[in-house]
Amino acid sequence: LLYAEMEERIRALKLLFALREYMEAHVIDEEAKARKYPMLLYNITVNLGAEKRYEEAFELCGSGIEFCIKHNKLAVLPFLINNKACAAAELKRFEEARRFFAQAVVLFEICQKETIVEQIKTEAKERYNLEVGI
């Protein structure tokens, strides 16, 4: 993450992917994996997006969303859904993006994260010209 902050995203991604591979191959304790793996996937998708690798980010967000649901680890779920929405919008898949933005908004509203809700709505409108709301 420090490499990403220093805008050395390729190096950051190499390390994050290596950590992902290690966790998938060697972490046997599913509960321990479930605590850290969703955040790892989130960090990878953030950096993939920053590198304009939107298709990879979209697919990995999907995997992360499935993992969160399967393991009942929902804290990172709305963040992954929002990243999936951004990737979809960047790929010009605007109807999918609108649906994912709406899902993220609902989850953040349930969690009473109004600041994040407003950020999502603003970003969707300003970056992608998408109205998000229920």
N, C-alpha and C positions, 0 to 999 in steps of 0.2 A: 504494500500500500504506500510505503514511503517512495518507492520508485514511481508509482503512479502520480503522487503528489508533485514529484520533481519532473513530471511529464516525460518520464522514461517508461512509457506504457508497454512497449514491446517487451522490455525486460520484466516489467511487472506481470504481464500476461504469461510469459514463460514460467515464472515462478508460481503463479496462481494455478496454471494448468498442471504443473508438476505436483503441486499440493493436492489438487483434485484427483489426479491419477493415483497418488499415494493413498489418499483416503478411500478411494474406490477399491483398491487392491488389498490394503493392509488393515484398515480399521474394521475390526470384527464387532466391537461393541456398538450396536446400532444406536443406542441411546446417546452415546458420546458423539457419534457421527451426526446424528440428527440435530444436536445442539449447534454444531459448527458448519455443517455442509451447506445449508441454505444461504448463510451469509457469504460463504466462499463463492457460491454460484452468483449471488448478487454482485459481488465485487468484480468477478470476471465479466459479467454482462455490462457493467458500467464502463469498464475499460475497452471491451469490444465495441461498444457504441462510440466511445471517444475516438477509436481508430477507424470508424465508419465500416465496421464489419457487422452490419445490421442483420444479415441472414443468420450468422452464427449466434448473435445475441438473441434473436427471436427464438431460435431453436433451443438454446440453453435456458432461456427464461421458461419455456414450456416444460423442460425437464425439472427445473427448480420448483415450479408450481406443483407439478405432480408429486415431487418428493415432499414438499411441505404438507400437502393434503394427506398423503399416505401416512406420514409420521406425526400428524397433528401438531406441526410446528408452524404456527400461523403468523408469528411476529414479522417475518420477512416477506410473507406472501403478497401483501399489497404493493410492496416495493418492486418485487419481481413482475407483477402484473403491469405496473406502471412502465417498467423498462420494456416489457413486451409491447405495450402500446406505442412507445416511442420508436422502437425498432420497426413495427408495422407501418407507422406513419412515414418513416424514412424510406421504407420500401414501397411507398405509395399505395399501401393497402389500407385506405382510409376508413372503410367501414369496420374492418377488424380493429383498427386503432381506436375508433370511437367506442366500440364495445369494451375493449380492455381499459381505456381511460375511465369509462363509466363504472366498471367493476372496481377499479382501484379507488375511485372517489367514494363509492358506497362503503368499502371496507375501512377507509380512513375516517369517514364520517361516523361509522359505528364505534371506532376507537377514539372518537372525539379529537381528531387531529385536524382541526379546521384550518390551521396555517398550511398544512400540506395539501389539503383539499383545494385551497385557493391557488397555491402554486401550480398544481396540476391543471386546473381549469385555465389559468393564465397561460401556461406553457402550451397547452393544446390549442388555444385560440391564437396566440401570437406566432408560434412556430409552424403550426400545421393548419391554421384556419378551421379548427374543429370546435364546435360548441359541445361542451360536456356538461351533463346534468340530468337530473331525473325529471 
